[in-house]
Amino acid sequence: MHMTENQKIAQILSSLPDEPGVYQMLDSGGKIIYIGKANSLKKRVTSYFTKKDHDPKTTVLVKNIRDIEYIITDSEIEALLLESTLIKKHKPKFNVRLKDDKRYPYIAVTLNEDYPRVIYTRSINRNKDRYFGPFTDARAAKNTSIMINNLFRLKTCRRQIPLRENERPCINYQIGKCSGVCDGKISQQEYRALVDDAVSFLEGNIEPVIENLNFRMKAYSASMDFEKAAAMRDMIFDIQTVSQKQKVDLASGLNQDYMSVKITGGEALLVLFEFRRGVLTGRRVNVFDNAEYTDEGTVFSAFIVEYYRAREIPSRIMTPVNVPDTKILAAHLSELAGTKVIITTAASKQDQAIISLINKNIDIITAERRLSEQNNPVAGLAALKDSLELETEPEVMECFDISNFQGTDAVASMVQFKTGRPDKKGYRRYKIRGYEQSNDPGMIHEAVSRRLQFLVNENLPLPDLVIIDGGPTQLARAIEAAENFAPELKIISLAKRFEEIYTDPRREPLRLPENSPALRLLQNIRDEAHRFAVTYHRKLRDKRTIASELDSIPDTGEKTRLLLLKHFKSVDAVKSATAEELAAVPGLGRAKAEKIYRYFHS
């Protein structure tokens, strides 16, 4: 006997074990849409179907669940790690996820090379290289990489080692900025020691670096290698100078990470301040998507599991709010670090002041990101392709808007965007002919029909996407207009009130987060179409108003009206002019001037 979907779910729920593990929820197409962990699979998964007060995101999730799979683990910690791994692999629709944000630069140490370099980069390769960042200030990242190379005399070129016959060392060695490893001035082992010191320095471990350099300086002196001893001495001096300039102290002198997060729309921006031995050594910026209706604690939990897998773990992690599963997370990190790790909320005045400073940084970074997205429509095109499930990014988009006042001077505007930017050569304006009363859907039908008929008749390419300013009614009329000329054309509408996107007038609208690059791009093109329509409408209205007022003057023709407007520039100026000022208009004459004056002043 065939089971209904509800019967299938009920059977799964009844067979769930009271064990820790990870559960995967699947939709009607067998796609994983959510992954979660639980101390008790039975209690946690069952709660989705018994609780009544879900947030909107969870409510939609439950409606889409058609199957449930699960994996039993030995412990909560194992479930926590498996959950993180599976989320990263499957990228489920309803999970909050740490994004790879390629806009920010990193400093990389190329540990996969025989002679590693310290470089500035915006891409991350998942190999043995070590990455520090991301940096929100690109100049600071570049300057830091240059400083590290200068401090430790590291190789910056890509030359093969050893050098070919008759090949000379690069200019950096000749001016004292490189240790000369390519020319055999130091061994590979000695060079690797310098790289290790550079990594320690980037981690904030400055004192051990100085101790190492001191030890090597004395060893070189003892072996009468005074040139290398002097190089070590100079490095020590430079490092001490730099570290004093950048020093920001914590009284405790501990290794601590402070973090805070701001959730806007569907995105969470998390910023971390890294203190090593009490010194602020770095700021990390991390972005999560799919974060609507997610609380701060959940974001912190997801971040901590992922972030500290391949990074130095501090003794304390400070957050502004409680983190779920704190004991499990702390136990897991303590095991990885080999020492006790505490995850706690910021309580002291100093801790709260640091969290407050992080929040200021978040506000600044948020503003920078918004400006960057507005100036870079490429992100919007990619997001639009995904959100609307298009086969390709919509390179050419056209948007229609209507402007009228109670049906008078009705106009339609059509603006064209190419690769996400306005292409004003493609803008068009239409005087509406078929409607004397206000009828936005009908006017949209007329404008779209006229545009598509022209493109088809002239054998010109169609746009990749048409956007209508309006709701489902306007969209329905636009689709109806397209059926006669381009039935396969993709048409959507954007309704102003709630910024809802209609892809089908018979279906529920798509609601994107307010910070979505796709929504912002649609808003930009819609607002530009509105501006263009309103400008044209005002021009027609003003022209009609001017014509009607001057037309009503007895015994004046078009020539007289043109003379008056050319001289006075506006109807108001004509109306307020004296008889003498009117008579001074070339070609008007005294008698006509007095007649016009009497008309406006009688």
KOLTORVO-274608 format. One record per residue (C-alpha): x, y, z; residue number from 0. Coordinates in steps of 0.5 Angstrom, whole numbers, plus 500, padded with zeros to 3 digits. Each point is the difference from the previous one (the first is absolute). Last residue first. Example, Ala and Ser with C-alpha at 12.3 -4.5 7.8 and 13.67 -1.06 7.14 Angstrom:
% KOLTORVO-274608
{X->527	Y->498	Z->514	num->1}
{X->498	Y->493	Z->502	num->0}
This chain:
% KOLTORVO-274608
{X->484	Y->686	Z->468	num->601}
{X->507	Y->498	Z->501	num->600}
{X->502	Y->494	Z->496	num->599}
{X->495	Y->502	Z->494	num->598}
{X->502	Y->508	Z->501	num->597}
{X->507	Y->498	Z->499	num->596}
{X->499	Y->496	Z->494	num->595}
{X->496	Y->505	Z->496	num->594}
{X->505	Y->505	Z->502	num->593}
{X->506	Y->496	Z->497	num->592}
{X->496	Y->499	Z->494	num->591}
{X->499	Y->508	Z->499	num->590}
{X->507	Y->501	Z->501	num->589}
{X->503	Y->495	Z->495	num->588}
{X->503	Y->493	Z->501	num->587}
{X->506	Y->500	Z->495	num->586}
{X->505	Y->501	Z->505	num->585}
{X->497	Y->499	Z->508	num->584}
{X->501	Y->507	Z->502	num->583}
{X->492	Y->501	Z->500	num->582}
{X->500	Y->495	Z->505	num->581}
{X->504	Y->503	Z->505	num->580}
{X->497	Y->507	Z->499	num->579}
{X->493	Y->497	Z->501	num->578}
{X->503	Y->497	Z->507	num->577}
{X->502	Y->492	Z->501	num->576}
{X->497	Y->496	Z->505	num->575}
{X->496	Y->496	Z->495	num->574}
{X->506	Y->499	Z->496	num->573}
{X->504	Y->498	Z->505	num->572}
{X->495	Y->495	Z->503	num->571}
{X->500	Y->497	Z->493	num->570}
{X->507	Y->498	Z->500	num->569}
{X->507	Y->502	Z->496	num->568}
{X->498	Y->508	Z->499	num->567}
{X->503	Y->501	Z->493	num->566}
{X->499	Y->493	Z->497	num->565}
{X->494	Y->499	Z->503	num->564}
{X->497	Y->506	Z->498	num->563}
{X->502	Y->499	Z->493	num->562}
{X->498	Y->493	Z->499	num->561}
{X->493	Y->502	Z->503	num->560}
{X->499	Y->506	Z->494	num->559}
{X->502	Y->495	Z->495	num->558}
{X->495	Y->495	Z->502	num->557}
{X->495	Y->504	Z->500	num->556}
{X->497	Y->506	Z->504	num->555}
{X->493	Y->503	Z->498	num->554}
{X->497	Y->499	Z->507	num->553}
{X->505	Y->497	Z->506	num->552}
{X->497	Y->493	Z->501	num->551}
{X->506	Y->497	Z->497	num->550}
{X->505	Y->503	Z->504	num->549}
{X->497	Y->496	Z->506	num->548}
{X->499	Y->493	Z->497	num->547}
{X->506	Y->500	Z->496	num->546}
{X->504	Y->501	Z->507	num->545}
{X->496	Y->495	Z->503	num->544}
{X->501	Y->495	Z->495	num->543}
{X->507	Y->501	Z->500	num->542}
{X->501	Y->499	Z->507	num->541}
{X->496	Y->494	Z->500	num->540}
{X->504	Y->497	Z->494	num->539}
{X->507	Y->502	Z->504	num->538}
{X->497	Y->497	Z->507	num->537}
{X->498	Y->493	Z->496	num->536}
{X->507	Y->500	Z->497	num->535}
{X->503	Y->501	Z->507	num->534}
{X->496	Y->495	Z->503	num->533}
{X->501	Y->495	Z->495	num->532}
{X->508	Y->500	Z->501	num->531}
{X->500	Y->501	Z->507	num->530}
{X->495	Y->493	Z->501	num->529}
{X->504	Y->497	Z->495	num->528}
{X->507	Y->501	Z->504	num->527}
{X->496	Y->498	Z->506	num->526}
{X->498	Y->493	Z->497	num->525}
{X->507	Y->499	Z->498	num->524}
{X->503	Y->502	Z->507	num->523}
{X->495	Y->496	Z->503	num->522}
{X->502	Y->494	Z->496	num->521}
{X->507	Y->501	Z->501	num->520}
{X->499	Y->500	Z->508	num->519}
{X->495	Y->494	Z->500	num->518}
{X->506	Y->496	Z->497	num->517}
{X->505	Y->503	Z->504	num->516}
{X->496	Y->497	Z->506	num->515}
{X->500	Y->505	Z->506	num->514}
{X->493	Y->501	Z->501	num->513}
{X->499	Y->492	Z->500	num->512}
{X->496	Y->497	Z->494	num->511}
{X->493	Y->499	Z->500	num->510}
{X->497	Y->496	Z->494	num->509}
{X->493	Y->501	Z->498	num->508}
{X->495	Y->495	Z->501	num->507}
{X->497	Y->497	Z->494	num->506}
{X->495	Y->502	Z->495	num->505}
{X->503	Y->506	Z->497	num->504}
{X->506	Y->496	Z->499	num->503}
{X->507	Y->503	Z->501	num->502}
{X->498	Y->505	Z->505	num->501}
{X->506	Y->503	Z->504	num->500}
{X->497	Y->503	Z->507	num->499}
{X->503	Y->507	Z->502	num->498}
{X->495	Y->501	Z->505	num->497}
{X->496	Y->506	Z->498	num->496}
{X->504	Y->501	Z->493	num->495}
{X->498	Y->493	Z->496	num->494}
{X->506	Y->498	Z->496	num->493}
{X->497	Y->496	Z->493	num->492}
{X->503	Y->494	Z->496	num->491}
{X->501	Y->499	Z->493	num->490}
{X->504	Y->494	Z->496	num->489}
{X->498	Y->500	Z->493	num->488}
{X->498	Y->494	Z->497	num->487}
{X->494	Y->502	Z->497	num->486}
{X->503	Y->506	Z->496	num->485}
{X->496	Y->503	Z->495	num->484}
{X->492	Y->499	Z->502	num->483}
{X->501	Y->497	Z->507	num->482}
{X->504	Y->506	Z->502	num->481}
{X->494	Y->504	Z->501	num->480}
{X->497	Y->495	Z->504	num->479}
{X->506	Y->499	Z->504	num->478}
{X->500	Y->508	Z->501	num->477}
{X->492	Y->500	Z->502	num->476}
{X->502	Y->494	Z->505	num->475}
{X->506	Y->504	Z->503	num->474}
{X->495	Y->506	Z->501	num->473}
{X->495	Y->496	Z->504	num->472}
{X->506	Y->496	Z->504	num->471}
{X->503	Y->507	Z->503	num->470}
{X->503	Y->506	Z->497	num->469}
{X->506	Y->503	Z->497	num->468}
{X->501	Y->495	Z->494	num->467}
{X->507	Y->496	Z->499	num->466}
{X->502	Y->497	Z->493	num->465}
{X->506	Y->495	Z->500	num->464}
{X->505	Y->498	Z->495	num->463}
{X->498	Y->505	Z->495	num->462}
{X->498	Y->498	Z->493	num->461}
{X->504	Y->501	Z->494	num->460}
{X->498	Y->504	Z->494	num->459}
{X->497	Y->498	Z->494	num->458}
{X->497	Y->506	Z->499	num->457}
{X->493	Y->498	Z->500	num->456}
{X->501	Y->496	Z->506	num->455}
{X->503	Y->505	Z->504	num->454}
{X->495	Y->505	Z->498	num->453}
{X->494	Y->495	Z->502	num->452}
{X->504	Y->499	Z->507	num->451}
{X->500	Y->508	Z->501	num->450}
{X->493	Y->501	Z->498	num->449}
{X->497	Y->494	Z->504	num->448}
{X->504	Y->502	Z->506	num->447}
{X->497	Y->507	Z->500	num->446}
{X->493	Y->498	Z->498	num->445}
{X->500	Y->494	Z->506	num->444}
{X->503	Y->505	Z->505	num->443}
{X->494	Y->505	Z->498	num->442}
{X->495	Y->495	Z->501	num->441}
{X->503	Y->498	Z->507	num->440}
{X->501	Y->507	Z->502	num->439}
{X->493	Y->503	Z->498	num->438}
{X->498	Y->507	Z->502	num->437}
{X->495	Y->503	Z->495	num->436}
{X->501	Y->502	Z->493	num->435}
{X->504	Y->493	Z->498	num->434}
{X->502	Y->498	Z->493	num->433}
{X->505	Y->505	Z->498	num->432}
{X->505	Y->500	Z->505	num->431}
{X->506	Y->504	Z->499	num->430}
{X->506	Y->496	Z->500	num->429}
{X->507	Y->501	Z->502	num->428}
{X->507	Y->496	Z->498	num->427}
{X->506	Y->499	Z->503	num->426}
{X->506	Y->496	Z->496	num->425}
{X->505	Y->505	Z->499	num->424}
{X->499	Y->501	Z->508	num->423}
{X->504	Y->493	Z->502	num->422}
{X->499	Y->500	Z->507	num->421}
{X->504	Y->495	Z->504	num->420}
{X->499	Y->493	Z->502	num->419}
{X->504	Y->497	Z->494	num->418}
{X->495	Y->504	Z->495	num->417}
{X->494	Y->503	Z->503	num->416}
{X->495	Y->503	Z->496	num->415}
{X->494	Y->505	Z->502	num->414}
{X->493	Y->500	Z->497	num->413}
{X->496	Y->506	Z->502	num->412}
{X->492	Y->500	Z->499	num->411}
{X->496	Y->506	Z->500	num->410}
{X->493	Y->503	Z->502	num->409}
{X->499	Y->507	Z->499	num->408}
{X->493	Y->500	Z->503	num->407}
{X->498	Y->493	Z->503	num->406}
{X->499	Y->503	Z->507	num->405}
{X->507	Y->502	Z->500	num->404}
{X->505	Y->496	Z->496	num->403}
{X->506	Y->496	Z->501	num->402}
{X->501	Y->493	Z->498	num->401}
{X->506	Y->495	Z->500	num->400}
{X->504	Y->495	Z->496	num->399}
{X->507	Y->497	Z->501	num->398}
{X->504	Y->497	Z->495	num->397}
{X->506	Y->495	Z->502	num->396}
{X->506	Y->498	Z->496	num->395}
{X->505	Y->496	Z->503	num->394}
{X->496	Y->496	Z->504	num->393}
{X->504	Y->494	Z->503	num->392}
{X->499	Y->494	Z->497	num->391}
{X->495	Y->494	Z->500	num->390}
{X->496	Y->504	Z->505	num->389}
{X->498	Y->497	Z->507	num->388}
{X->497	Y->507	Z->502	num->387}
{X->504	Y->500	Z->506	num->386}
{X->506	Y->497	Z->497	num->385}
{X->500	Y->504	Z->494	num->384}
{X->499	Y->506	Z->504	num->383}
{X->505	Y->499	Z->505	num->382}
{X->505	Y->499	Z->494	num->381}
{X->498	Y->507	Z->497	num->380}
{X->500	Y->503	Z->507	num->379}
{X->507	Y->498	Z->501	num->378}
{X->502	Y->503	Z->493	num->377}
{X->496	Y->507	Z->502	num->376}
{X->507	Y->503	Z->504	num->375}
{X->499	Y->507	Z->502	num->374}
{X->493	Y->498	Z->504	num->373}
{X->504	Y->494	Z->503	num->372}
{X->506	Y->504	Z->502	num->371}
{X->496	Y->505	Z->503	num->370}
{X->496	Y->495	Z->504	num->369}
{X->506	Y->497	Z->502	num->368}
{X->503	Y->506	Z->503	num->367}
{X->494	Y->502	Z->504	num->366}
{X->500	Y->493	Z->503	num->365}
{X->508	Y->500	Z->501	num->364}
{X->499	Y->507	Z->504	num->363}
{X->494	Y->497	Z->504	num->362}
{X->504	Y->494	Z->502	num->361}
{X->506	Y->504	Z->502	num->360}
{X->496	Y->504	Z->505	num->359}
{X->497	Y->493	Z->502	num->358}
{X->507	Y->498	Z->501	num->357}
{X->502	Y->506	Z->505	num->356}
{X->494	Y->498	Z->504	num->355}
{X->502	Y->493	Z->501	num->354}
{X->507	Y->503	Z->502	num->353}
{X->497	Y->505	Z->505	num->352}
{X->495	Y->494	Z->503	num->351}
{X->507	Y->496	Z->501	num->350}
{X->503	Y->506	Z->503	num->349}
{X->494	Y->501	Z->505	num->348}
{X->500	Y->493	Z->502	num->347}
{X->494	Y->495	Z->498	num->346}
{X->501	Y->498	Z->493	num->345}
{X->497	Y->493	Z->499	num->344}
{X->504	Y->494	Z->501	num->343}
{X->503	Y->494	Z->496	num->342}
{X->506	Y->497	Z->504	num->341}
{X->506	Y->496	Z->497	num->340}
{X->504	Y->495	Z->504	num->339}
{X->506	Y->498	Z->497	num->338}
{X->502	Y->494	Z->495	num->337}
{X->497	Y->505	Z->494	num->336}
{X->496	Y->495	Z->497	num->335}
{X->497	Y->497	Z->506	num->334}
{X->499	Y->507	Z->503	num->333}
{X->496	Y->502	Z->494	num->332}
{X->496	Y->494	Z->500	num->331}
{X->498	Y->501	Z->508	num->330}
{X->499	Y->507	Z->499	num->329}
{X->495	Y->498	Z->494	num->328}
{X->496	Y->495	Z->504	num->327}
{X->500	Y->505	Z->506	num->326}
{X->497	Y->506	Z->496	num->325}
{X->495	Y->496	Z->496	num->324}
{X->496	Y->506	Z->499	num->323}
{X->504	Y->507	Z->500	num->322}
{X->498	Y->505	Z->505	num->321}
{X->501	Y->507	Z->498	num->320}
{X->505	Y->505	Z->499	num->319}
{X->505	Y->495	Z->499	num->318}
{X->507	Y->499	Z->502	num->317}
{X->505	Y->494	Z->499	num->316}
{X->505	Y->498	Z->505	num->315}
{X->507	Y->496	Z->500	num->314}
{X->501	Y->501	Z->492	num->313}
{X->499	Y->495	Z->495	num->312}
{X->505	Y->501	Z->494	num->311}
{X->497	Y->498	Z->494	num->310}
{X->498	Y->495	Z->495	num->309}
{X->494	Y->497	Z->503	num->308}
{X->499	Y->506	Z->504	num->307}
{X->495	Y->504	Z->495	num->306}
{X->495	Y->494	Z->499	num->305}
{X->498	Y->498	Z->507	num->304}
{X->500	Y->508	Z->502	num->303}
{X->496	Y->502	Z->494	num->302}
{X->494	Y->496	Z->501	num->301}
{X->500	Y->501	Z->508	num->300}
{X->501	Y->508	Z->499	num->299}
{X->494	Y->500	Z->494	num->298}
{X->496	Y->496	Z->505	num->297}
{X->501	Y->505	Z->506	num->296}
{X->498	Y->506	Z->495	num->295}
{X->493	Y->497	Z->499	num->294}
{X->498	Y->498	Z->493	num->293}
{X->493	Y->502	Z->497	num->292}
{X->504	Y->502	Z->494	num->291}
{X->507	Y->497	Z->499	num->290}
{X->500	Y->497	Z->493	num->289}
{X->507	Y->503	Z->499	num->288}
{X->506	Y->501	Z->505	num->287}
{X->506	Y->505	Z->499	num->286}
{X->506	Y->500	Z->504	num->285}
{X->505	Y->506	Z->502	num->284}
{X->506	Y->498	Z->504	num->283}
{X->504	Y->506	Z->503	num->282}
{X->507	Y->499	Z->502	num->281}
{X->506	Y->500	Z->505	num->280}
{X->497	Y->504	Z->506	num->279}
{X->505	Y->498	Z->506	num->278}
{X->499	Y->497	Z->506	num->277}
{X->504	Y->494	Z->499	num->276}
{X->496	Y->499	Z->493	num->275}
{X->494	Y->504	Z->500	num->274}
{X->495	Y->499	Z->494	num->273}
{X->494	Y->504	Z->498	num->272}
{X->495	Y->496	Z->497	num->271}
{X->494	Y->503	Z->495	num->270}
{X->494	Y->497	Z->498	num->269}
{X->495	Y->502	Z->495	num->268}
{X->494	Y->496	Z->499	num->267}
{X->496	Y->500	Z->494	num->266}
{X->492	Y->499	Z->498	num->265}
{X->498	Y->507	Z->502	num->264}
{X->505	Y->503	Z->505	num->263}
{X->503	Y->496	Z->505	num->262}
{X->506	Y->503	Z->504	num->261}
{X->505	Y->496	Z->504	num->260}
{X->505	Y->501	Z->505	num->259}
{X->507	Y->496	Z->502	num->258}
{X->506	Y->501	Z->505	num->257}
{X->505	Y->495	Z->499	num->256}
{X->505	Y->499	Z->506	num->255}
{X->508	Y->498	Z->501	num->254}
{X->501	Y->503	Z->507	num->253}
{X->504	Y->506	Z->502	num->252}
{X->495	Y->501	Z->505	num->251}
{X->500	Y->508	Z->500	num->250}
{X->499	Y->500	Z->492	num->249}
{X->504	Y->504	Z->496	num->248}
{X->500	Y->504	Z->494	num->247}
{X->507	Y->500	Z->497	num->246}
{X->501	Y->501	Z->492	num->245}
{X->506	Y->505	Z->501	num->244}
{X->503	Y->496	Z->505	num->243}
{X->500	Y->494	Z->496	num->242}
{X->503	Y->504	Z->494	num->241}
{X->506	Y->502	Z->504	num->240}
{X->501	Y->493	Z->503	num->239}
{X->500	Y->497	Z->494	num->238}
{X->505	Y->505	Z->496	num->237}
{X->505	Y->499	Z->506	num->236}
{X->500	Y->493	Z->500	num->235}
{X->500	Y->499	Z->493	num->234}
{X->507	Y->505	Z->500	num->233}
{X->503	Y->495	Z->505	num->232}
{X->498	Y->494	Z->496	num->231}
{X->504	Y->503	Z->494	num->230}
{X->506	Y->502	Z->504	num->229}
{X->500	Y->493	Z->502	num->228}
{X->500	Y->498	Z->493	num->227}
{X->506	Y->504	Z->498	num->226}
{X->504	Y->498	Z->507	num->225}
{X->500	Y->493	Z->498	num->224}
{X->506	Y->499	Z->505	num->223}
{X->496	Y->493	Z->503	num->222}
{X->499	Y->504	Z->506	num->221}
{X->497	Y->506	Z->497	num->220}
{X->495	Y->495	Z->496	num->219}
{X->498	Y->497	Z->506	num->218}
{X->499	Y->506	Z->504	num->217}
{X->496	Y->503	Z->494	num->216}
{X->496	Y->493	Z->500	num->215}
{X->498	Y->501	Z->507	num->214}
{X->498	Y->507	Z->499	num->213}
{X->496	Y->498	Z->494	num->212}
{X->496	Y->495	Z->504	num->211}
{X->499	Y->504	Z->506	num->210}
{X->497	Y->506	Z->495	num->209}
{X->495	Y->495	Z->497	num->208}
{X->498	Y->497	Z->507	num->207}
{X->499	Y->507	Z->502	num->206}
{X->496	Y->502	Z->494	num->205}
{X->494	Y->495	Z->500	num->204}
{X->495	Y->504	Z->496	num->203}
{X->498	Y->495	Z->495	num->202}
{X->503	Y->504	Z->495	num->201}
{X->506	Y->500	Z->504	num->200}
{X->500	Y->492	Z->501	num->199}
{X->499	Y->499	Z->492	num->198}
{X->506	Y->505	Z->499	num->197}
{X->504	Y->496	Z->505	num->196}
{X->499	Y->493	Z->497	num->195}
{X->502	Y->504	Z->493	num->194}
{X->506	Y->502	Z->503	num->193}
{X->502	Y->492	Z->502	num->192}
{X->498	Y->498	Z->493	num->191}
{X->505	Y->504	Z->498	num->190}
{X->505	Y->497	Z->505	num->189}
{X->498	Y->493	Z->497	num->188}
{X->501	Y->502	Z->493	num->187}
{X->507	Y->502	Z->501	num->186}
{X->502	Y->508	Z->500	num->185}
{X->504	Y->504	Z->495	num->184}
{X->499	Y->494	Z->495	num->183}
{X->499	Y->505	Z->494	num->182}
{X->492	Y->499	Z->500	num->181}
{X->500	Y->500	Z->508	num->180}
{X->503	Y->507	Z->499	num->179}
{X->497	Y->503	Z->507	num->178}
{X->496	Y->505	Z->497	num->177}
{X->499	Y->508	Z->501	num->176}
{X->507	Y->501	Z->500	num->175}
{X->500	Y->505	Z->494	num->174}
{X->504	Y->494	Z->496	num->173}
{X->495	Y->495	Z->502	num->172}
{X->494	Y->504	Z->498	num->171}
{X->504	Y->501	Z->493	num->170}
{X->499	Y->493	Z->498	num->169}
{X->506	Y->495	Z->501	num->168}
{X->504	Y->499	Z->494	num->167}
{X->499	Y->494	Z->494	num->166}
{X->507	Y->498	Z->497	num->165}
{X->498	Y->493	Z->501	num->164}
{X->492	Y->499	Z->502	num->163}
{X->498	Y->502	Z->507	num->162}
{X->499	Y->494	Z->505	num->161}
{X->495	Y->502	Z->501	num->160}
{X->495	Y->502	Z->495	num->159}
{X->498	Y->507	Z->500	num->158}
{X->493	Y->502	Z->502	num->157}
{X->502	Y->506	Z->504	num->156}
{X->498	Y->502	Z->507	num->155}
{X->505	Y->497	Z->504	num->154}
{X->500	Y->502	Z->507	num->153}
{X->505	Y->505	Z->504	num->152}
{X->496	Y->499	Z->506	num->151}
{X->498	Y->507	Z->502	num->150}
{X->500	Y->502	Z->492	num->149}
{X->495	Y->494	Z->498	num->148}
{X->496	Y->501	Z->507	num->147}
{X->499	Y->508	Z->498	num->146}
{X->498	Y->499	Z->493	num->145}
{X->495	Y->495	Z->502	num->144}
{X->497	Y->505	Z->505	num->143}
{X->500	Y->506	Z->495	num->142}
{X->496	Y->495	Z->495	num->141}
{X->495	Y->498	Z->506	num->140}
{X->500	Y->508	Z->502	num->139}
{X->498	Y->502	Z->493	num->138}
{X->495	Y->495	Z->499	num->137}
{X->496	Y->502	Z->507	num->136}
{X->495	Y->495	Z->501	num->135}
{X->505	Y->495	Z->502	num->134}
{X->498	Y->493	Z->499	num->133}
{X->504	Y->498	Z->503	num->132}
{X->506	Y->495	Z->501	num->131}
{X->501	Y->494	Z->496	num->130}
{X->505	Y->494	Z->500	num->129}
{X->501	Y->496	Z->494	num->128}
{X->500	Y->493	Z->500	num->127}
{X->494	Y->499	Z->495	num->126}
{X->493	Y->503	Z->500	num->125}
{X->502	Y->506	Z->495	num->124}
{X->497	Y->506	Z->502	num->123}
{X->500	Y->506	Z->496	num->122}
{X->500	Y->508	Z->501	num->121}
{X->508	Y->500	Z->501	num->120}
{X->506	Y->503	Z->503	num->119}
{X->506	Y->496	Z->501	num->118}
{X->505	Y->497	Z->505	num->117}
{X->504	Y->495	Z->496	num->116}
{X->502	Y->493	Z->502	num->115}
{X->507	Y->497	Z->497	num->114}
{X->498	Y->492	Z->499	num->113}
{X->493	Y->503	Z->498	num->112}
{X->494	Y->497	Z->504	num->111}
{X->501	Y->505	Z->505	num->110}
{X->498	Y->506	Z->496	num->109}
{X->498	Y->504	Z->506	num->108}
{X->494	Y->504	Z->498	num->107}
{X->498	Y->507	Z->502	num->106}
{X->493	Y->501	Z->498	num->105}
{X->495	Y->505	Z->496	num->104}
{X->493	Y->501	Z->501	num->103}
{X->495	Y->500	Z->494	num->102}
{X->501	Y->492	Z->500	num->101}
{X->494	Y->499	Z->505	num->100}
{X->500	Y->493	Z->501	num->99}
{X->493	Y->499	Z->504	num->98}
{X->499	Y->497	Z->506	num->97}
{X->493	Y->497	Z->500	num->96}
{X->494	Y->500	Z->504	num->95}
{X->496	Y->494	Z->498	num->94}
{X->493	Y->500	Z->496	num->93}
{X->502	Y->499	Z->493	num->92}
{X->505	Y->495	Z->502	num->91}
{X->508	Y->501	Z->497	num->90}
{X->501	Y->492	Z->499	num->89}
{X->507	Y->500	Z->502	num->88}
{X->501	Y->506	Z->505	num->87}
{X->494	Y->498	Z->503	num->86}
{X->502	Y->492	Z->501	num->85}
{X->507	Y->502	Z->503	num->84}
{X->497	Y->505	Z->505	num->83}
{X->494	Y->495	Z->502	num->82}
{X->506	Y->494	Z->501	num->81}
{X->504	Y->505	Z->504	num->80}
{X->494	Y->501	Z->505	num->79}
{X->498	Y->493	Z->500	num->78}
{X->507	Y->498	Z->502	num->77}
{X->499	Y->505	Z->506	num->76}
{X->493	Y->497	Z->502	num->75}
{X->503	Y->493	Z->500	num->74}
{X->500	Y->493	Z->497	num->73}
{X->497	Y->502	Z->494	num->72}
{X->493	Y->498	Z->496	num->71}
{X->499	Y->502	Z->493	num->70}
{X->493	Y->502	Z->498	num->69}
{X->496	Y->501	Z->494	num->68}
{X->493	Y->503	Z->499	num->67}
{X->495	Y->501	Z->495	num->66}
{X->495	Y->504	Z->497	num->65}
{X->502	Y->507	Z->503	num->64}
{X->497	Y->506	Z->497	num->63}
{X->495	Y->502	Z->505	num->62}
{X->505	Y->499	Z->505	num->61}
{X->505	Y->505	Z->497	num->60}
{X->494	Y->506	Z->499	num->59}
{X->499	Y->500	Z->507	num->58}
{X->507	Y->500	Z->502	num->57}
{X->501	Y->506	Z->496	num->56}
{X->494	Y->503	Z->503	num->55}
{X->502	Y->499	Z->507	num->54}
{X->496	Y->494	Z->503	num->53}
{X->495	Y->500	Z->506	num->52}
{X->496	Y->494	Z->499	num->51}
{X->505	Y->495	Z->502	num->50}
{X->498	Y->492	Z->498	num->49}
{X->503	Y->499	Z->493	num->48}
{X->507	Y->504	Z->501	num->47}
{X->500	Y->497	Z->508	num->46}
{X->500	Y->493	Z->497	num->45}
{X->507	Y->501	Z->497	num->44}
{X->503	Y->503	Z->507	num->43}
{X->497	Y->494	Z->504	num->42}
{X->502	Y->494	Z->496	num->41}
{X->506	Y->503	Z->498	num->40}
{X->503	Y->500	Z->507	num->39}
{X->506	Y->505	Z->501	num->38}
{X->498	Y->503	Z->493	num->37}
{X->504	Y->502	Z->494	num->36}
{X->496	Y->504	Z->494	num->35}
{X->501	Y->500	Z->492	num->34}
{X->494	Y->503	Z->496	num->33}
{X->498	Y->500	Z->493	num->32}
{X->503	Y->494	Z->497	num->31}
{X->497	Y->498	Z->493	num->30}
{X->496	Y->494	Z->499	num->29}
{X->496	Y->504	Z->495	num->28}
{X->494	Y->500	Z->505	num->27}
{X->504	Y->503	Z->506	num->26}
{X->505	Y->497	Z->504	num->25}
{X->502	Y->501	Z->508	num->24}
{X->507	Y->498	Z->502	num->23}
{X->501	Y->498	Z->507	num->22}
{X->506	Y->499	Z->504	num->21}
{X->501	Y->496	Z->506	num->20}
{X->500	Y->499	Z->508	num->19}
{X->495	Y->494	Z->502	num->18}
{X->493	Y->499	Z->502	num->17}
{X->499	Y->497	Z->493	num->16}
{X->495	Y->502	Z->495	num->15}
{X->495	Y->494	Z->498	num->14}
{X->493	Y->504	Z->502	num->13}
{X->502	Y->506	Z->496	num->12}
{X->502	Y->496	Z->494	num->11}
{X->493	Y->497	Z->500	num->10}
{X->497	Y->507	Z->501	num->9}
{X->503	Y->503	Z->494	num->8}
{X->498	Y->494	Z->495	num->7}
{X->493	Y->501	Z->503	num->6}
{X->500	Y->507	Z->498	num->5}
{X->503	Y->499	Z->493	num->4}
{X->494	Y->495	Z->499	num->3}
{X->502	Y->492	Z->500	num->2}
{X->499	Y->496	Z->494	num->1}
{X->497	Y->493	Z->502	num->0}
